[in-house]
Amino acid sequence: MALRSHIRTMSQHFLLSAKARTLSLASCLRMTDLEAETLFRSIRWPATNGKPICPHCECPTVYEARRPSGALRFRCKACRKDFSITSGALFAFHKMPLQTYLAAIVIFCNEVKGKSALALSRDLDVQYKTAYVLAHKLREAMAVESKGLHLGGEGETVEVDGGYFGGYVKPSNHKENRRDRRLAKNQNGKRQVVVVMRERGGSTLPAVFSSEGASVGFITARVAKETRLIADEAGSWNALHARFAMDRIDHSTLYSDRAGIYTNGAEGFFSRMRRAEIGHHHHIAGAYLVRYAQEAAFREDHRRESNGIQVQRVMGLALASRPSVDFCGYWQRAN
């Protein structure tokens, strides 16, 4: 009886509660073309209640000029140029229906750790390359929030930590031929470190460097001088003592103490990012490692929001962004 009472009084995890589910994929798939267009218009032009504004000259006087195929287009009375809901935005030059893009965003946001391009291609019934580009565009939208972000301030605490990704070197078959893969001379030069700055009760800011020591200048530029910084025992962070009031935690001895000295927030970020790598992506090193880190930071900062709010947020960021800097011209082999 006491056990049952204890179970009833246990707090429920947010992701298991009804508050986390405010939008279903089924409701998005049941949308008509007009309903999807209305939703995208309301998010693209919120200041005018969905009334289009020309992205070329910002003229508010436009009228509808649908194509014979039924595709929605608008024409500006001032510059006489045609444009669509996604013109000049991250989804510019889109080929798929808007319902497909909406479904992709919902599927992408519903995954707590991440979504692989292969699984997304099967869900949407598109080519792997199409799903791969679309997923990276959504990560690019998520990264907008970290652009120019500064952390900390007087009375604030920021945790700093680093995690290495990529550059895997397969050990030799015979024991006598094996080398210590921790040494730089036995590595392939592809190993990179994601350095994360996580403000307690605030935002998460990741960046990618060749080593932890190379991130000191970035940390100095993005964290306010009055901030209390907490890092582990790694010698890479010694240079930060010259600018910040710092506390260190030696993980070989303990992970946290009663004075509130710990980096559990930063460690939690890497825990979820590692799970995304192992369970979904399998390989997140290379040129796009920073995008995966920014996606993990977005999911970390908004993990207590409902999936409906997350979808609206990602849609808003995508429609407010310029065409992709990473994948514009991808299909023409420009990248």
N, C-alpha and C positions, 0 to 999 in steps of 0.2 A: 504493500500500500504506500509506504514511504517512497519507494522507487518510482511508482507511477506519479506521485505528486511532484517529485523532482523533475521528471521528464516533462510534465505539463508546464512547469515554471521556467524551464530552460529557454533562453532567448533564441529566437529563430534567425537564421542567417538571412541577410537581405536578399540574396539571389533566390532563396526558397519562398520568399513572401510574394503576395499578390501585387505589392507596390512595384516590384521589379518587372512586372509583365503588364505593360500598357499598350503594346502593339503586337499584333500577330502577323506572321507571314501570310496566313490564309486570307486575312482581310486585305492585304496589299495585292495579292494575286486576283482577288475578286473585283478590283477597281476597274472601271471603264477607262477608255482613253481620255475622256473629258475630265474625269475625276483625278487622274494622274497629272494631267496638264495643269489643272487648278491647284493641286498641291505644290507642284514645282514652281508655279508662278508666285504663289503666296510666300514661298521661302526665298525665291530669287529677288523679288521686289516687295519686301515687307512694308516699306515706308509708304507705298502707294496701294496697299491692299491687293497686290497681284497685278496691278496695271503696268504693262511693260514700259520700259524706258530704253531708248536706243543705246546700245553699248558703244556705238561709234562716236556719236556726238552728244549723247545724254539728253536728247530731245524727248519730252514726254508725249509729244503728239505722234502717235503711231496707230496703225490700223492693221487688222488681221488680213493676211493674204495667204490662205492655205494653198498648198500645192494640189494638183489634180490627184495625187496619190493619197491625199488626206493629211499629209504631214503639216504640222502647224508652223507657220512662218508669220513674221510681222514685218511691216514696211514703214520706214521712218518718213514722215512728211518733209523733214528738213533736208536730210542728206540722201533720201531715196534709196537707202540700202536696206536689203532684207536681212533678217536675223531670226534666230530661234531662241527657245528658252535657255539653251545652254551655250549660245554664242559668246565667245570671249571668256568662258568659264573653264573649269577643270575638265568638264565633259564635252568640250567643244568638238565639233565634227563627229558627233556620236552617230552610230549606225543602228543601234538596237533600240527597241521601244523604250519609252520612259518607265513603263512598268518593270522592265527587266533591270534597269538601273536601280529603281526603288527596291526591288526584291534583293538585289546584290547588297545594297547598303544594310538592309534588315538582317540578312544572313550574316554579314560581316560583323555587325554590332552584337548580334546574339551570341556569338562565340566569345567566351570569357578570356581564353588564352590566345586565340588567334584563329585564322582560317587559312587553310592551304589552298593554293591556286587549283590544284587537281580536284579537290572536293568542290570548290566553287564552280569549276567548269562542268562538273556532273550535275550540280544543283540547277544551273542555268541552261544546261544543254548547249554550251558554246565550246569553241576550241580552247585548249589549254592556254595558248598564247593570249587569247582574248581575256580570259579570266586572270592571267598573270598581270597583264597591263592594268586591268580594272582594279585589282587588289592593290597594286602599287599606287594608283591614283588616289585611292581611298586613304592609304597611308600618308600620301603627300598632303591630303586635306587635313588629316589629323595633326600633321607636323606644323600647321600654320599657327597653332596656339603657342608653340614654343619659340616662334620667331621673335627675336628681340626680348625674350623673357628674362627678367631679373628677379633674383630671390633674396630673401632675408630682410634685414633691417634691425633696428634697435629692439632688443628683447626677443628676437627670433632665433631659432636653431635650425641649422642645415646640416644634414648628414651627407658625407662624401664617400664614395666607394668606387671600385673599378672591377670589371669582369672581362676576361679575355675570351675572344671568339675566333673561330677559323684557324687556318694554318695547321690542320691536323697532319701529323707525320706518322705514317704507318710503321709500327716496329718490325724489325727484321724477323724472319722466321727462326733462324738459329740464334741461340742465346749469345754466342760469342761475337755475333755481328751487331748486336744491339748497342745503341748509344743513348746517353742521357738526353732525352728530348726537351728538357727544361733549359738546356744551354743554347745560347743564340747561334752558335756555330752549327748546331744540329737541327735548326729550324729552317723553314722554307721562305721566311720573310713575309708570309701572308697573315700572320697572327696580328690581330688588332684588339684594342681594349676599349670597351664602352665605359666611360666615366659618367656616373650619375650623381647629380646634386638634388637631394630631396628635402624640401622644407617641411618640417613637422607641422601638420595641419594646413599645408599649402600645396604648391605645385611641384612637379617632377621635371627636371631638365637633364636629358642625356646628350652626350656628344661622343664622337669616335676619334681616337688618337692612336699613334703607334706605340705609346707607352703611357703609364700613369703620370710620370714626371712631365711629359709634354703637355699635360692638361692644366698645369698650374696657372698659366697666363689666362686661360679661358675661365677658370674658376674665379680668379681675381677680378676679371671684367664683369662677370655675371652675378656675383654675390656681393651684397652691400658690406662695407667695411665694418659696420657695427655688429655684424652677425656673429653668433657663437657657432663655431664649426666643430664638428665631431668626425673623426676618421679613425681607421684602424692603425695597427702598428707599422704598416709599410713605410719604408724610408722615403718613398716618393712624395709623401705629404709633408715632409719636414720643412720645405721652403714656405709653406703656408703660414707658419708660425710668425713670420715677419710682418704679416698684415692682419691676421685675424686672432681673436682670442679662441684658442683651440683646446679641446679635450681629446685624449686618445684612449682607445680600448684595445688591449692586447688579447686577441682571440685565442692565443695559445693558452691563456689562463682562464678567461671567462668571456661570455658574450654580452653581458650587461651588468651594471651595478646599481645600487640603490640610489645613487646620485643622478640617475637619468643619463648616464654615459653609455650609449650603445648606438649601433648603426643598423638596427633591425629593419627600419623602413627601407633603407637602400638595399639591404640584403633581401628583403621581400620582393623588391622590384626585380632583382636578378633571378630569384627563385621562379617567378612567373615567366620571365623571359626565357629561362632555360627550359621550362616545361613547354613553352611554345616552340622552341627549336627542336626539342626531342620528339614531341608528340605530333606536331603539325608540319613544320617546315623542313626539319632535318638538316638544313644548311642555310644559315643566314649571314655568312661572312661576305666579304667583298665590298663592292662599291655601294650596295644598298643596305649595308649593315645599319647605318644611321637611321634609315627609314623604319626598319623593324624596331629599333630602340625607341624611336619617337611614337610608334604605334603602341608599344608597351607602356610608355609614359602616359599616353592619352587614356588607355584602358585603366591604368592605375589611378589617375586623377578623377575619373568619372565612374568608378566602379560602384558607387552608391547612388547612381542615377538610374531611372527606369530605362528599359530598352527603347521606349518611344522617344524620350528626351535625347538619348544618344543618337538615334537615327536623325532626328531633326537637327541636332548639332552638326553631325557630319555632313548632311545635305547642305546646311547653311554655309559651312566652311568650303565645301566643294564648289557651290554656285557663286561664292564671293571671291574665289581664287582665279587667277589667270590660268591660261592653258598650261598643261603640265611642263615643268622644266626638265623632267627626266624622260618623258615618253612622248612628247610632241614630235611627230615625224618618225615614230618607231616603225610604223608599217611601211614607210618609204626607206627603211634602213638608214635613217639619219643618225641613229644611236649605235 
